[in-house]
Amino acid sequence: MDKRSPTGHELKRWSLADLFPSFEAPGWSAALLDVEAKVTAFEGWRARLSPELSPDDLRALLADYEALVRAFSRVYAFAQLAFAADTQDQQAQSYLAKTQQLAAVVENRTLFFKLWWKGLDEAAAARLQPAAGDVAYFLEALRLQRPHTLSEPEEKIVNLKDVNGAAALINLYDTITNRYTFKLTVEGEEREMTRGELSVYIQGTDPALRAAAYRELFRVFAADAPVLGQIYQYRARDWRSENVDLRHFATPIAVRNLGNDIPDGVVDTLLQVCRSNAGLFQRYFRLKARWLGMTRLRRYDVYAPVVKSDKPFTFGEAVDLTLRSFSAFEPQMASLAQRVLETDHLDSEVRKGKRSGAFCASVEPSLVPWVLTSYQGRSRDIATLAHELGHAVHGLMATGHSALTTDASLPLAETASTFGEMLLVDYLLATDSDPEVQRDLLFRQMDDAYATIMRQAYFALFERQAHDMILQDASVDELSRAYLENLKEQFGDSLDLSEDFLVEWVAIPHIYHTPFYVYAYAFGQLLVLSLYEQYRREGASFKPRYFDILMAGGSDSPARILGRAGIDIHSAAFWQGGFHRIEEALTALEQLPLDST
């Protein structure tokens, strides 16, 4: 694949120089000393805190706390991003562990402030909170945690425990799984590849290679499944011990719901609506089987393209298409996305040891976010690029807020990213008249809707079940059986499901890294389907309402941010509306003549 395009965009590793040149650089050591100095200065507030604190003093305290958060965020992000760029780099591994330990120390030494605020009586809190300005919602969200807050000594012990407990388990999982290489015979030649490279064949046109790629993926993960499964068991037990047993959350998922400031009932409604619409995607898989000339799909074929070849795109073409699609909607979006490229904050190349998948990391408001992808020339890779650059646009649009309120909550964090993907697809549909490309895009839209909504919702359902099963001492094999039953419900009789997929769950990093994160994808996709439909109906008049959502960042609750845009997240009918739009797209696909290929 060409690394460079005529426009100058190049596949390469990102630069972290806007943080620090290296771990050996004087700036890194100075930054650590600066964090220590800011923590020491902030500790001086302990003796001054009381219910009678003045509004001016509260503003000064919050300014000091934000300065500390900004300084530490730079240090922590550098270690995290260096590790993501090469999970096998022992120096990065060591410094990530060091900064995770430092995070616990910083949290413990500043914990008195959060405990003081949570412990204030309602009258004192109501008097002071308006003085916080943009940081008011940060304080409001802290008080939501009051029923689940422990004493200061207990909170300090939990923070220290997490460094060598949950965080260590996650680092271990990443180190093990990102060292994996996979072997696949292609055109008579055995090739060694990364997981990202293997995924090209998982989603490729050759049915035999699709099956072989999946089998190789699961062969490698299955070899370590007993170990990876134990890591998950310990992660789940730790999650329950802290959050259910000590903090008295009603359920393991309720922890994430409160962190997202989404009521438990809203999440239950979302997952139930998703579950009740499983038949819609089963109908799609039956249609796809006919297009592929198969009696019934195998699970290996879910992401198979319906055209004979996946049109390749150079990286430069991918960047240009993404930026043009953003600009067609609003030039400011393209300008903001361009900043990621101009600052060398995009890691796009494929290499061994690099963290799998893709993400966007917003460090603090004064810095352009960093984006990681592994570009391999497929249309899916362009969609991933548009998705992650959409995250970056969201982050940059919210930089008017404090570092304490700039980051959107998880359910809203997928809004701009998913919207960006939809802009890209519509742009390609409008500008590429190749009928194969058109069909490919329409089918990929459905594939992506499945992957983002139904697959993620069923991951969340599995997580709920798995956490309960682990409480009852379920073995790794029993968890694998439960996962297979989860897949059987999800797919019904729409495809053939082999037992290879028993171990798929140990290959899903999100359930290790951030328990119950995954429902945010379904939330975000169904939300964006509604927003995008409004855009198609209203045109330019829609934009201010959409940009208000992005610019809000994390400065208010999701329910209030969306309520101002006319969206009621408590309503089952709202979530069902997203599925109505999916059904409309499916009906249109069903009306395409098969002989048009």
C-alpha positions as CSV (number, residue, x, y, z in Angstrom):
1,M,0.0,0.0,0.0
2,D,1.3,3.5,-0.8
3,K,2.2,5.4,2.3
4,R,2.1,8.8,0.8
5,S,-0.5,10.6,-1.4
6,P,-0.2,13.6,-3.6
7,T,-1.7,15.6,-0.9
8,G,1.2,14.7,1.5
9,H,-0.7,12.6,4.0
10,E,1.6,9.8,5.2
11,L,1.2,6.6,7.2
12,K,3.4,7.0,10.2
13,R,3.7,6.9,14.0
14,W,2.4,9.8,16.0
15,S,4.6,12.3,17.7
16,L,4.3,12.8,21.5
17,A,6.6,15.8,21.5
18,D,3.7,18.2,22.4
19,L,3.7,16.3,25.7
20,F,7.4,15.3,26.2
21,P,10.2,14.3,23.8
22,S,11.0,11.2,25.8
23,F,11.1,9.7,29.3
24,E,14.7,10.8,29.6
25,A,14.0,14.4,28.7
26,P,14.4,17.1,31.4
27,G,10.9,18.2,30.7
28,W,9.5,14.8,31.9
29,S,11.4,15.1,35.2
30,A,10.4,18.7,35.6
31,A,6.8,17.8,35.0
32,L,6.9,15.2,37.8
33,L,8.3,17.8,40.1
34,D,5.7,20.3,39.1
35,V,2.9,17.8,39.9
36,E,4.4,17.3,43.3
37,A,4.6,21.0,43.9
38,K,1.0,21.5,42.9
39,V,-0.2,18.7,45.1
40,T,1.7,20.1,48.1
41,A,0.2,23.5,47.5
42,F,-3.3,22.1,47.1
43,E,-2.9,20.2,50.4
44,G,-2.8,23.7,52.0
45,W,-6.6,24.0,51.4
46,R,-7.4,21.2,53.9
47,A,-7.2,23.4,56.9
48,R,-9.3,26.1,55.2
49,L,-12.3,24.0,54.2
50,S,-15.5,24.4,56.1
51,P,-19.2,24.9,55.4
52,E,-18.6,28.7,55.7
53,L,-16.1,28.7,52.8
54,S,-16.6,31.8,50.7
55,P,-17.6,31.6,47.0
56,D,-14.3,33.4,46.1
57,D,-12.3,30.8,48.0
58,L,-14.2,28.0,46.3
59,R,-13.4,29.4,42.9
60,A,-9.7,29.7,43.9
61,L,-9.7,26.1,45.2
62,L,-11.2,24.8,41.9
63,A,-8.7,26.8,39.9
64,D,-5.8,25.2,41.8
65,Y,-7.4,21.7,41.4
66,E,-7.9,22.2,37.7
67,A,-4.2,23.3,37.3
68,L,-3.1,20.1,39.0
69,V,-5.4,18.0,36.9
70,R,-4.0,19.6,33.7
71,A,-0.4,19.0,34.8
72,F,-1.0,15.4,35.9
73,S,-3.0,14.6,32.7
74,R,0.0,15.4,30.6
75,V,2.3,13.1,32.5
76,Y,-0.2,10.3,32.6
77,A,-1.2,10.6,29.0
78,F,2.4,10.5,27.8
79,A,2.9,7.1,29.6
80,Q,-0.4,5.7,28.3
81,L,0.2,6.8,24.7
82,A,3.8,5.6,24.7
83,F,2.6,2.2,25.9
84,A,-0.2,2.1,23.3
85,A,2.3,2.8,20.6
86,D,4.4,-0.2,21.7
87,T,2.9,-2.4,24.4
88,Q,6.1,-4.5,24.3
89,D,8.4,-1.5,25.2
90,Q,9.6,-2.3,28.7
91,Q,10.4,1.3,29.5
92,A,6.8,2.3,28.5
93,Q,5.5,-0.6,30.6
94,S,7.6,0.6,33.6
95,Y,6.6,4.2,33.4
96,L,3.0,3.5,32.8
97,A,3.0,1.5,36.1
98,K,4.9,4.4,37.8
99,T,2.3,7.0,36.6
100,Q,-0.6,4.7,37.7
101,Q,1.0,4.5,41.1
102,L,1.5,8.3,41.1
103,A,-2.2,8.7,40.1
104,A,-3.2,6.9,43.3
105,V,-0.9,9.0,45.4
106,V,-2.2,12.2,43.9
107,E,-5.8,11.1,44.3
108,N,-5.2,10.2,47.9
109,R,-3.5,13.4,48.8
110,T,-6.3,15.5,47.3
111,L,-9.1,13.2,48.4
112,F,-10.0,15.5,51.3
113,F,-11.5,18.1,48.9
114,K,-13.9,15.7,47.2
115,L,-14.9,14.2,50.6
116,W,-15.5,17.6,52.1
117,W,-17.7,18.6,49.1
118,K,-19.7,15.4,49.3
119,G,-20.1,15.7,53.0
120,L,-21.5,19.3,53.0
121,D,-25.1,19.7,54.0
122,E,-27.6,20.6,51.3
123,A,-27.8,24.2,52.3
124,A,-24.1,24.8,52.2
125,A,-23.7,23.0,48.9
126,A,-26.6,25.0,47.4
127,R,-25.0,28.2,48.5
128,L,-21.6,27.5,47.0
129,Q,-22.3,25.5,43.8
130,P,-23.5,28.4,41.7
131,A,-20.1,30.2,42.4
132,A,-18.4,27.3,40.5
133,G,-19.6,28.5,37.1
134,D,-18.5,26.1,34.4
135,V,-17.4,23.6,37.0
136,A,-20.8,23.4,38.7
137,Y,-21.8,20.1,37.0
138,F,-18.5,18.6,38.2
139,L,-19.5,19.4,41.7
140,E,-23.0,18.2,41.2
141,A,-21.8,14.8,39.8
142,L,-19.5,14.4,42.9
143,R,-22.5,14.7,45.1
144,L,-24.3,12.0,43.2
145,Q,-21.6,9.7,44.6
146,R,-22.4,10.5,48.2
147,P,-24.3,7.3,49.0
148,H,-21.4,5.2,47.7
149,T,-18.5,7.1,49.3
150,L,-16.3,5.6,52.0
151,S,-14.3,7.2,54.7
152,E,-11.0,8.9,53.8
153,P,-8.8,6.1,55.0
154,E,-10.9,3.5,53.2
155,E,-10.9,5.5,49.9
156,K,-7.1,5.8,50.1
157,I,-6.7,2.1,50.5
158,V,-9.0,1.5,47.5
159,N,-6.9,3.8,45.4
160,L,-3.7,2.1,46.3
161,K,-5.3,-1.3,45.8
162,D,-6.4,-0.4,42.3
163,V,-2.8,0.3,41.1
164,N,-1.6,-3.2,41.8
165,G,-5.0,-4.8,41.3
166,A,-7.4,-3.7,38.5
167,A,-4.8,-1.5,36.7
168,A,-2.2,-4.3,36.9
169,L,-4.7,-6.8,35.5
170,I,-5.5,-4.6,32.6
171,N,-1.9,-3.9,31.8
172,L,-1.1,-7.6,31.9
173,Y,-4.0,-8.4,29.6
174,D,-2.8,-5.8,27.1
175,T,0.8,-7.0,27.3
176,I,-0.2,-10.6,26.7
177,T,-2.7,-10.0,23.9
178,N,-0.8,-7.3,22.0
179,R,2.2,-9.5,21.6
180,Y,0.2,-12.1,19.7
181,T,1.0,-12.8,16.0
182,F,-1.2,-14.8,13.7
183,K,-0.3,-17.1,10.8
184,L,-2.5,-17.4,7.8
185,T,-1.8,-19.1,4.4
186,V,-2.6,-16.7,1.6
187,E,-2.1,-17.6,-2.0
188,G,0.0,-20.6,-1.0
189,E,2.3,-18.6,1.3
190,E,2.1,-18.7,5.1
191,R,2.2,-15.1,6.4
192,E,2.7,-13.8,10.0
193,M,0.5,-10.8,10.8
194,T,-0.9,-8.6,13.6
195,R,-4.6,-8.8,14.6
196,G,-5.3,-5.8,12.6
197,E,-3.8,-7.4,9.5
198,L,-5.7,-10.6,10.2
199,S,-9.0,-8.6,10.3
200,V,-8.6,-7.8,6.6
201,Y,-9.2,-11.5,5.8
202,I,-11.9,-11.8,8.5
203,Q,-13.8,-9.1,6.5
204,G,-12.6,-10.2,3.1
205,T,-14.2,-11.6,0.0
206,D,-12.8,-15.2,0.2
207,P,-15.1,-17.4,2.3
208,A,-12.3,-19.9,3.0
209,L,-9.9,-17.2,4.2
210,R,-12.7,-15.6,6.3
211,A,-13.1,-18.9,8.2
212,A,-9.4,-19.6,8.4
213,A,-8.7,-16.1,9.8
214,Y,-11.4,-16.5,12.4
215,R,-10.1,-19.9,13.4
216,E,-6.5,-18.6,13.6
217,L,-7.7,-15.7,15.8
218,F,-9.5,-18.0,18.2
219,R,-6.7,-20.6,18.1
220,V,-4.2,-18.1,19.5
221,F,-6.6,-16.6,22.1
222,A,-7.8,-20.1,23.1
223,A,-4.3,-21.1,23.9
224,D,-4.3,-18.5,26.7
225,A,-8.1,-18.6,27.4
226,P,-7.6,-20.2,30.8
227,V,-5.3,-17.3,31.8
228,L,-7.2,-14.5,30.1
229,G,-10.4,-15.9,31.6
230,Q,-8.9,-15.8,35.1
231,I,-7.8,-12.2,34.5
232,Y,-11.5,-11.4,33.7
233,Q,-12.7,-13.3,36.7
234,Y,-10.4,-11.4,39.1
235,R,-11.4,-8.1,37.4
236,A,-15.1,-8.8,37.9
237,R,-14.6,-10.0,41.5
238,D,-12.6,-6.8,42.3
239,W,-15.3,-4.7,40.6
240,R,-18.0,-6.3,42.8
241,S,-16.0,-6.4,46.0
242,E,-15.4,-2.7,45.8
243,N,-18.6,-1.4,44.3
244,V,-21.3,-3.7,45.4
245,D,-19.9,-5.0,48.7
246,L,-18.2,-1.8,50.0
247,R,-19.9,1.0,48.2
248,H,-23.4,-0.6,48.1
249,F,-24.3,-0.1,44.5
250,A,-27.3,-2.3,43.7
251,T,-25.7,-4.0,40.8
252,P,-22.3,-4.0,39.0
253,I,-23.7,-2.1,36.0
254,A,-25.1,0.6,38.3
255,V,-21.6,1.8,38.9
256,R,-21.1,2.6,35.2
257,N,-24.6,4.1,35.0
258,L,-24.0,6.5,37.8
259,G,-20.5,7.4,36.3
260,N,-22.3,8.2,33.1
261,D,-25.1,10.0,35.0
262,I,-27.6,7.8,33.2
263,P,-30.5,6.4,35.3
264,D,-30.5,2.6,35.7
265,G,-34.0,2.5,34.2
266,V,-32.8,4.3,31.0
267,V,-30.1,1.7,30.5
268,D,-32.5,-1.2,31.2
269,T,-34.9,0.3,28.6
270,L,-32.2,0.7,26.0
271,L,-30.9,-2.9,26.4
272,Q,-34.5,-4.3,26.4
273,V,-35.4,-2.4,23.2
274,C,-32.2,-3.7,21.6
275,R,-32.9,-7.2,22.6
276,S,-36.5,-7.0,21.3
277,N,-35.1,-5.9,17.9
278,A,-32.7,-8.8,17.4
279,G,-35.0,-10.2,14.8
280,L,-34.3,-7.2,12.6
281,F,-30.7,-8.0,12.1
282,Q,-31.5,-11.7,11.8
283,R,-33.7,-10.7,8.9
284,Y,-30.7,-8.8,7.5
285,F,-28.4,-11.8,7.7
286,R,-30.9,-13.9,5.8
287,L,-30.9,-11.2,3.1
288,K,-27.1,-11.1,3.0
289,A,-26.9,-14.8,2.6
290,R,-29.0,-14.5,-0.6
291,W,-26.7,-11.8,-1.9
292,L,-23.6,-14.0,-1.2
293,G,-25.3,-17.0,-2.9
294,M,-25.4,-19.0,0.3
295,T,-28.3,-20.9,1.8
296,R,-27.4,-19.5,5.2
297,L,-24.5,-17.4,6.5
298,R,-21.9,-18.9,8.8
299,R,-20.9,-16.7,11.7
300,Y,-17.6,-16.2,9.8
301,D,-19.6,-14.4,7.1
302,V,-21.3,-11.7,9.1
303,Y,-18.9,-8.9,7.8
304,A,-18.4,-10.4,4.4
305,P,-18.6,-7.8,1.6
306,V,-21.4,-8.4,-1.0
307,V,-19.2,-7.2,-3.8
308,K,-16.4,-9.2,-5.3
309,S,-13.6,-6.8,-4.4
310,D,-13.1,-4.2,-1.7
311,K,-12.0,-1.1,-3.6
312,P,-8.6,-0.1,-2.1
313,F,-7.9,3.5,-1.0
314,T,-4.5,5.0,-0.3
315,F,-4.1,6.6,3.1
316,G,-4.0,10.0,1.4
317,E,-7.3,9.3,-0.3
318,A,-8.8,8.2,3.0
319,V,-7.8,11.4,4.7
320,D,-9.0,13.5,1.7
321,L,-12.4,11.8,1.6
322,T,-12.9,12.2,5.4
323,L,-12.0,15.8,5.4
324,R,-14.2,16.6,2.3
325,S,-17.2,14.8,3.9
326,F,-16.8,16.8,7.1
327,S,-16.4,20.0,5.1
328,A,-19.5,19.3,3.1
329,F,-21.4,19.4,6.3
330,E,-19.6,22.2,8.0
331,P,-16.1,23.5,7.0
332,Q,-15.2,24.0,10.7
333,M,-15.4,20.2,11.3
334,A,-12.8,19.6,8.6
335,S,-10.5,22.4,10.0
336,L,-10.6,20.9,13.4
337,A,-9.9,17.3,12.2
338,Q,-7.0,18.7,10.1
339,R,-5.4,19.9,13.3
340,V,-4.8,16.3,14.3
341,L,-2.8,15.7,11.1
342,E,-1.0,19.0,11.3
343,T,0.3,18.4,14.8
344,D,1.4,14.8,14.0
345,H,-1.1,13.5,16.6
346,L,-2.3,10.6,14.4
347,D,-0.7,7.1,14.6
348,S,-1.9,5.4,11.4
349,E,0.7,2.7,10.5
350,V,0.4,-1.0,11.2
351,R,3.2,-2.5,13.3
352,K,3.8,-5.3,15.8
353,G,3.3,-4.5,19.4
354,K,1.1,-1.5,18.8
355,R,-2.2,-1.6,20.7
356,S,-5.0,-3.2,18.6
357,G,-8.1,-1.3,17.6
358,A,-8.5,2.5,17.4
359,F,-9.1,5.3,19.9
360,C,-8.9,9.1,20.4
361,A,-7.3,10.5,23.5
362,S,-8.2,14.0,24.7
363,V,-5.6,14.9,27.2
364,E,-6.5,18.4,28.4
365,P,-8.3,21.3,26.7
366,S,-5.1,23.2,25.5
367,L,-3.9,20.1,23.5
368,V,-5.1,18.7,20.2
369,P,-6.3,15.1,20.9
370,W,-4.2,12.1,19.8
371,V,-5.7,9.5,17.5
372,L,-4.6,5.8,17.0
373,T,-5.7,3.7,14.0
374,S,-4.0,1.0,11.9
375,Y,-4.8,1.9,8.3
376,Q,-4.9,-0.9,5.8
377,G,-6.6,0.5,2.8
378,R,-10.1,-0.7,3.1
379,S,-13.3,1.3,3.1
380,R,-13.8,0.1,6.7
381,D,-10.5,1.8,7.6
382,I,-11.7,5.1,6.2
383,A,-14.8,4.7,8.3
384,T,-12.6,4.1,11.4
385,L,-10.6,7.2,10.5
386,A,-13.7,9.3,10.2
387,H,-15.0,7.9,13.5
388,E,-11.9,8.7,15.5
389,L,-11.4,12.1,13.9
390,G,-15.1,12.7,14.8
391,H,-14.0,12.1,18.4
392,A,-11.2,14.6,18.0
393,V,-13.6,17.2,16.6
394,H,-15.9,16.7,19.6
395,G,-13.0,17.2,22.0
396,L,-11.8,20.3,20.2
397,M,-15.3,21.8,20.1
398,A,-15.6,21.4,23.9
399,T,-12.3,23.1,24.8
400,G,-14.1,26.2,26.0
401,H,-14.7,24.3,29.2
402,S,-12.6,23.6,32.3
403,A,-10.5,20.5,32.3
404,L,-12.9,19.2,34.8
405,T,-15.9,19.5,32.5
406,T,-14.6,19.3,28.9
407,D,-14.9,15.5,28.4
408,A,-18.3,14.2,27.4
409,S,-19.8,11.3,29.3
410,L,-19.4,7.9,27.7
411,P,-22.9,7.8,26.1
412,L,-22.5,11.2,24.5
413,A,-18.8,10.6,23.6
414,E,-19.9,8.5,20.6
415,T,-22.1,11.2,19.1
416,A,-19.6,13.1,16.9
417,S,-17.7,10.0,16.0
418,T,-20.7,8.1,14.7
419,F,-22.1,11.2,13.0
420,G,-18.7,11.6,11.3
421,E,-19.0,8.0,9.9
422,M,-22.5,8.7,8.6
423,L,-21.3,11.9,6.9
424,L,-18.5,9.9,5.2
425,V,-20.9,7.2,3.9
426,D,-23.4,9.8,2.6
427,Y,-20.5,11.7,0.9
428,L,-19.2,8.5,-0.8
429,L,-22.8,7.5,-1.9
430,A,-23.2,11.0,-3.5
431,T,-19.8,11.1,-5.2
432,D,-18.9,7.6,-6.3
433,S,-21.3,6.3,-8.9
434,D,-19.7,2.8,-9.1
435,P,-22.7,0.5,-8.5
436,E,-20.5,-2.0,-6.6
437,V,-19.3,0.8,-4.3
438,Q,-22.8,2.0,-3.8
439,R,-24.0,-1.5,-2.8
440,D,-21.0,-2.1,-0.7
441,L,-21.6,1.1,1.3
442,L,-25.3,0.3,1.8
443,F,-24.5,-3.1,3.1
444,R,-21.6,-1.9,5.2
445,Q,-24.0,0.6,6.8
446,M,-26.1,-2.3,8.0
447,D,-23.0,-4.2,9.0
448,D,-21.9,-1.3,11.1
449,A,-25.3,-0.8,12.6
450,Y,-25.2,-4.4,13.7
451,A,-21.7,-4.1,15.1
452,T,-22.3,-0.8,16.9
453,I,-25.8,-1.5,18.3
454,M,-26.8,-5.1,18.6
455,R,-23.3,-6.7,19.1
456,Q,-22.5,-4.1,21.8
457,A,-25.9,-4.4,23.5
458,Y,-25.4,-8.2,23.7
459,F,-21.9,-7.7,25.1
460,A,-23.4,-5.6,27.9
461,L,-26.0,-8.4,28.5
462,F,-23.2,-10.9,28.7
463,E,-21.3,-8.7,31.1
464,R,-24.3,-8.5,33.4
465,Q,-24.6,-12.3,33.3
466,A,-20.9,-13.0,33.6
467,H,-20.5,-10.8,36.7
468,D,-23.4,-12.6,38.4
469,M,-22.0,-16.0,37.3
470,I,-18.6,-15.2,38.7
471,L,-20.2,-14.4,42.1
472,Q,-21.4,-18.0,42.0
473,D,-17.9,-19.3,41.2
474,A,-18.4,-20.0,37.5
475,S,-15.4,-21.5,35.7
476,V,-13.9,-20.0,32.5
477,D,-15.5,-22.8,30.5
478,E,-18.9,-22.0,32.0
479,L,-18.5,-18.4,31.1
480,S,-17.6,-19.5,27.5
481,R,-20.8,-21.6,27.4
482,A,-22.8,-18.6,28.6
483,Y,-21.3,-16.5,25.9
484,L,-22.2,-19.0,23.2
485,E,-25.8,-19.0,24.4
486,N,-25.7,-15.2,24.3
487,L,-24.7,-15.5,20.6
488,K,-27.4,-18.1,19.9
489,E,-30.1,-15.7,21.2
490,Q,-28.6,-12.8,19.2
491,F,-28.5,-14.7,15.9
492,G,-31.4,-17.1,16.3
493,D,-31.5,-19.4,13.3
494,S,-30.3,-16.7,10.9
495,L,-26.8,-18.3,10.6
496,D,-24.7,-21.3,11.5
497,L,-22.7,-20.7,14.7
498,S,-19.7,-22.8,15.3
499,E,-18.1,-23.5,18.7
500,D,-15.0,-21.6,17.7
501,F,-16.8,-18.6,19.1
502,L,-16.8,-20.0,22.6
503,V,-13.7,-18.0,23.4
504,E,-14.5,-14.8,21.5
505,W,-15.3,-13.0,24.7
506,V,-11.7,-13.1,26.0
507,A,-10.7,-11.2,22.9
508,I,-12.9,-8.2,23.7
509,P,-10.7,-5.6,25.4
510,H,-13.5,-3.3,26.5
511,I,-15.0,-5.7,29.0
512,Y,-11.6,-5.8,30.7
513,H,-10.6,-2.2,30.4
514,T,-13.9,-0.5,31.2
515,P,-16.7,-2.8,32.5
516,F,-20.1,-2.0,30.9
517,Y,-18.6,0.7,28.7
518,V,-20.1,-1.1,25.6
519,Y,-23.7,0.0,25.9
520,A,-22.5,3.5,25.2
521,Y,-22.0,2.5,21.6
522,A,-25.6,1.4,21.2
523,F,-26.7,4.5,23.0
524,G,-24.6,6.7,20.7
525,Q,-25.6,5.0,17.5
526,L,-29.3,5.1,18.1
527,L,-29.0,8.7,19.2
528,V,-27.1,9.6,16.1
529,L,-29.6,7.9,13.9
530,S,-32.2,10.2,15.3
531,L,-30.0,13.3,15.0
532,Y,-29.0,12.4,11.4
533,E,-32.6,12.0,10.4
534,Q,-33.3,15.5,11.8
535,Y,-30.3,16.8,9.8
536,R,-31.7,15.3,6.6
537,R,-35.1,16.8,7.2
538,E,-34.0,20.3,8.4
539,G,-30.7,20.9,6.7
540,A,-28.7,23.9,7.9
541,S,-31.2,24.8,10.7
542,F,-30.2,21.5,12.4
543,K,-26.6,22.4,12.9
544,P,-26.8,24.8,15.8
545,R,-28.7,22.3,17.9
546,Y,-26.1,19.6,17.0
547,F,-23.1,21.8,17.7
548,D,-24.6,22.8,21.1
549,I,-24.5,19.1,22.1
550,L,-20.8,18.8,21.1
551,M,-19.8,22.1,22.6
552,A,-21.4,21.1,25.9
553,G,-18.7,18.5,26.5
554,G,-19.2,17.2,30.0
555,S,-20.5,20.4,31.4
556,D,-24.0,19.0,32.2
557,S,-25.8,15.7,32.5
558,P,-26.6,13.8,29.3
559,A,-30.3,13.9,30.0
560,R,-30.3,17.8,30.2
561,I,-27.9,18.2,27.2
562,L,-30.1,16.1,25.0
563,G,-33.3,17.4,26.6
564,R,-32.4,20.9,25.3
565,A,-32.2,19.3,21.8
566,G,-35.7,17.8,22.2
567,I,-34.6,14.3,23.0
568,D,-36.2,12.2,25.9
569,I,-33.8,9.4,26.7
570,H,-36.3,7.9,29.1
571,S,-38.7,7.0,26.3
572,A,-38.6,3.5,24.8
573,A,-40.2,5.0,21.7
574,F,-37.2,7.2,21.2
575,W,-34.8,4.2,21.2
576,Q,-37.3,2.2,19.0
577,G,-37.2,5.2,16.6
578,G,-33.6,4.4,15.8
579,F,-34.6,0.8,14.9
580,H,-37.4,2.1,12.6
581,R,-34.7,4.0,10.6
582,I,-32.6,0.8,10.4
583,E,-35.7,-1.1,9.2
584,E,-36.2,1.5,6.5
585,A,-32.7,1.0,5.3
586,L,-33.1,-2.8,5.4
587,T,-36.3,-2.6,3.4
588,A,-34.5,-0.5,0.7
589,L,-31.8,-3.2,0.5
590,E,-34.4,-5.9,0.2
591,Q,-35.9,-4.1,-2.9
592,L,-32.5,-4.2,-4.7
593,P,-32.6,-6.8,-7.5
594,L,-30.2,-9.6,-6.9
595,D,-29.3,-9.7,-10.6
596,S,-27.9,-6.1,-10.4
597,T,-24.6,-7.6,-9.4
